[in-house]
Amino acid sequence: MTQVLDIVPLRSLVAVADYGGVHRAAAVLHLTQSTVSQHLRKVEQAIGGPAVERSGRGLVFTELGQQTLRHARTILAAHDRALEELGAADEQTLAIGATEHGADVLIPGLTAALRERLPDRRVRFRLDRNVSLADSIERGLLDVAVMLDGSGLDSANASGVVELSWLASTTFQAPVGQPLPLVVFAEPCTFREPTFAALDKAGVSYQVVAECANLAGLYAAIRSGLGVALLLQLGQLPGGVRFAEGLPSASRVSVFVRSRGGIDPATRSTVSESLRDMLERVRK
């Protein structure tokens, strides 16, 4: 009996290659690991030999597997293109991760730009901290992530560079003759080092009076008058918060885009260009 290479198992095979293993492929495809493993076995049954083999704690593709992988990509591309031309393709989702900072400006701006530039994609955002976004990219749970580099040095490869601002409550008064009270994010945080470095460089003594796990908690601490914080602020200031004066010049952060393995480079470039254009409009 002639063997058949089914589309669904082939998609699992390609996902294992693109995302670096069964676990990550299963997460991206929203399948169980056992289902993905079954798909690999179906492919191997059809081709008459092993497509992957164990290497330490991971998998590597055999020569037969590499050959099958090349055919699988060709088959899937033709299959998906046929569905698109016949008008039967499902709308594809582009999963974008972003930090909470400036989300009220970032999300509407990026959504509008990508709706125009990628009309066949439905954009889904996930807001999280930098470190969690990086982990999700590595695991293939996000397609792209808009992230922040607190050093602000790699502007050549960034989609944009934005200034940080000192924020305080509308009633806050800096204590005279005492260390400046700081409100900061708990480790790991992109903004802690720029905050401490700016004050150290200016010879301003300070003490951390509150560490917060998220942006909502940090704004609450600022509003209560506990201290000042150095943050990225793109949109309107929240109620009860103002720009603090008389503090060292604000640092800058680079905004850049990271993408998971296997994503179409053109898609990543489109997100990066859309982000760059949006940040240019914000600065004007």
C-alpha positions in Angstrom: 0.0 0.0 0.0 1.3 3.5 -0.9 2.2 5.6 2.1 0.7 9.0 2.6 2.3 12.2 4.0 -0.5 13.8 5.9 -0.5 17.6 6.3 -1.0 17.7 10.1 1.9 15.4 11.0 4.1 17.3 8.5 3.2 20.5 10.3 4.3 19.0 13.6 7.6 17.9 12.0 8.3 21.4 10.7 7.4 22.9 14.1 9.8 20.6 15.9 12.6 21.8 13.6 11.7 25.5 13.8 11.1 25.6 17.6 13.8 23.2 18.7 12.0 20.3 20.1 8.7 18.5 20.8 7.8 20.6 23.9 8.1 23.9 22.2 6.4 22.7 19.1 3.5 21.4 21.1 3.1 24.7 22.9 3.1 26.7 19.6 0.7 24.3 17.9 -1.6 24.1 21.0 -1.2 20.3 21.1 0.1 17.9 23.8 3.6 16.6 23.6 2.3 13.0 23.1 0.3 14.2 20.1 3.3 15.8 18.5 5.4 12.6 19.2 2.6 10.5 17.5 2.8 12.8 14.5 6.5 12.3 14.2 6.0 8.5 14.4 3.4 8.7 11.6 5.8 10.6 9.4 8.6 8.1 10.1 6.2 5.2 9.3 5.4 6.9 6.0 9.1 7.5 5.0 10.3 4.1 6.3 12.9 5.3 8.8 13.7 7.7 11.7 13.3 11.4 11.0 14.9 12.5 14.4 17.1 10.9 17.0 18.1 11.7 20.5 21.2 13.8 21.1 21.8 14.5 24.8 18.6 16.0 26.1 17.4 17.2 22.6 16.6 15.9 19.2 18.5 16.2 15.9 17.2 15.4 12.4 18.7 12.4 10.6 19.7 12.7 7.0 16.4 11.1 6.0 14.7 13.6 8.4 16.4 16.6 6.8 15.3 15.4 3.3 11.8 14.9 4.6 11.8 18.3 6.2 12.6 20.0 2.9 9.7 18.2 1.2 7.5 19.0 4.1 8.1 22.8 3.8 7.3 22.6 0.1 4.2 20.6 0.6 2.9 22.9 3.4 3.6 26.0 1.4 1.7 24.7 -1.6 -1.1 23.5 0.7 -1.5 26.9 2.5 -1.1 28.9 -0.7 -3.9 26.8 -2.4 -6.2 27.5 0.6 -5.5 31.2 0.4 -6.2 31.4 -3.3 -9.4 29.5 -2.9 -10.5 31.8 0.0 -10.6 28.9 2.4 -7.6 29.8 4.7 -8.2 30.8 8.3 -7.1 34.2 9.4 -3.6 33.8 10.8 -2.8 35.2 14.3 0.3 37.2 14.9 1.2 36.9 18.6 3.1 40.0 19.8 4.5 40.5 23.2 5.1 43.9 24.7 5.9 45.5 28.0 3.3 47.5 29.9 5.3 50.7 29.4 3.5 53.0 27.0 1.0 50.3 26.2 -1.9 52.8 25.8 0.0 54.3 22.9 1.9 51.3 21.7 -0.9 48.8 21.2 -3.4 51.1 19.3 -0.5 52.4 17.2 0.9 49.1 16.3 -2.5 47.5 15.7 -3.5 50.2 13.2 -0.2 50.0 11.4 -0.2 46.2 11.1 -3.8 46.1 10.1 -2.8 48.2 7.0 0.5 46.4 6.3 -0.5 42.8 7.3 -4.2 42.7 6.4 -4.3 38.9 6.4 -3.1 38.7 10.1 -5.1 39.1 13.3 -2.9 40.7 15.9 -3.0 39.4 19.5 -1.0 41.2 22.2 0.4 39.9 25.5 1.7 42.3 28.0 4.5 41.1 30.3 7.9 42.0 31.7 11.0 42.0 29.6 12.4 38.8 31.1 9.1 36.9 30.6 8.9 38.1 27.0 12.4 36.9 26.3 11.5 33.5 27.7 8.3 33.2 25.6 10.2 34.1 22.4 12.8 31.3 23.2 10.0 28.8 23.8 8.2 29.9 20.6 5.0 31.0 22.5 5.2 34.5 20.9 5.9 35.4 17.3 7.6 38.7 18.0 8.2 40.8 21.1 8.7 44.5 21.5 11.4 44.8 24.2 13.4 47.4 26.0 17.2 47.8 26.4 18.0 49.9 29.4 21.5 50.7 28.2 20.2 52.6 25.2 23.5 51.9 23.5 22.5 49.7 20.6 20.5 52.4 18.7 21.7 51.1 15.3 19.8 47.9 15.6 16.8 49.4 17.5 13.4 50.4 16.1 13.7 53.5 18.1 15.2 55.3 21.1 13.0 57.0 23.7 13.8 59.0 26.8 13.0 58.0 30.3 11.2 60.4 32.6 11.3 61.0 36.4 7.8 60.7 37.8 6.3 61.6 41.2 3.0 62.3 42.8 1.4 65.7 42.3 2.0 66.3 46.1 5.5 64.9 46.4 8.2 67.1 47.9 11.8 65.8 47.9 13.2 65.6 51.4 15.8 68.2 52.3 19.1 66.8 53.5 18.0 63.2 53.2 18.4 60.5 50.5 16.0 60.7 47.6 13.3 58.0 48.0 13.0 55.7 45.0 10.2 53.4 43.8 11.6 50.7 41.5 10.6 47.4 39.9 11.7 44.2 41.6 14.6 42.4 39.9 15.1 41.6 37.1 14.2 45.0 35.7 15.5 47.0 32.7 15.1 50.4 34.5 16.9 49.8 37.8 20.5 50.2 36.5 19.7 53.4 34.5 18.0 54.8 37.6 20.9 54.1 39.9 23.5 55.2 37.3 21.9 58.5 36.7 21.8 59.4 40.4 25.3 58.1 41.1 26.7 60.1 38.2 25.1 63.3 39.6 26.2 62.6 43.1 22.6 62.3 44.4 22.2 60.0 47.4 19.1 57.8 47.3 17.4 54.9 49.0 14.9 52.3 47.6 11.6 52.7 49.6 9.4 50.4 47.5 9.9 47.5 45.1 7.0 46.6 42.8 6.2 43.5 40.8 4.2 45.3 38.1 3.4 48.7 36.6 0.1 49.1 38.4 1.7 48.6 41.8 4.5 51.0 40.9 2.1 53.8 39.9 0.2 53.2 43.1 3.4 53.6 45.1 4.2 56.8 43.2 0.7 58.3 43.8 0.9 57.6 47.5 4.0 59.9 47.6 6.4 57.2 48.6 9.1 58.4 46.2 10.0 59.0 42.6 10.6 56.5 39.7 12.4 56.6 36.3 10.0 55.3 33.7 9.2 55.2 30.0 6.2 57.4 29.4 4.7 57.6 26.0 1.0 58.4 26.6 -0.8 60.7 29.0 0.3 60.6 32.6 -2.0 58.7 35.0 -4.0 60.8 37.4 -2.1 62.0 40.5 1.2 61.7 38.7 3.5 64.4 37.3 6.9 64.8 35.8 9.4 65.4 38.6 11.7 68.4 38.2 15.2 69.1 39.5 16.6 65.6 39.0 19.5 64.4 36.8 19.0 64.3 33.0 16.9 61.3 32.0 18.5 58.3 30.4 17.3 56.7 27.1 16.2 53.2 26.3 16.3 51.4 23.0 13.1 49.8 21.8 13.7 46.7 19.6 12.0 43.7 18.2 12.9 40.1 18.8 11.3 37.1 16.9 11.0 33.4 17.5 12.9 30.9 15.3 11.2 30.0 12.0 9.2 33.2 11.6 9.1 34.8 8.2 11.8 37.6 8.2 9.5 39.8 6.3 6.9 39.7 9.1 9.5 40.6 11.7 10.7 43.5 9.5 7.2 44.7 9.0 6.6 44.8 12.8 9.9 46.6 13.4 9.2 49.2 10.7 5.7 49.8 12.0 7.1 50.3 15.5 9.8 52.7 14.2 7.2 54.8 12.3 4.9 54.9 15.3 7.7 56.0 17.6 8.6 58.8 15.1 5.1 60.1 15.2 5.0 60.0 19.0 8.2 62.1 19.2 6.8 64.8 16.9 
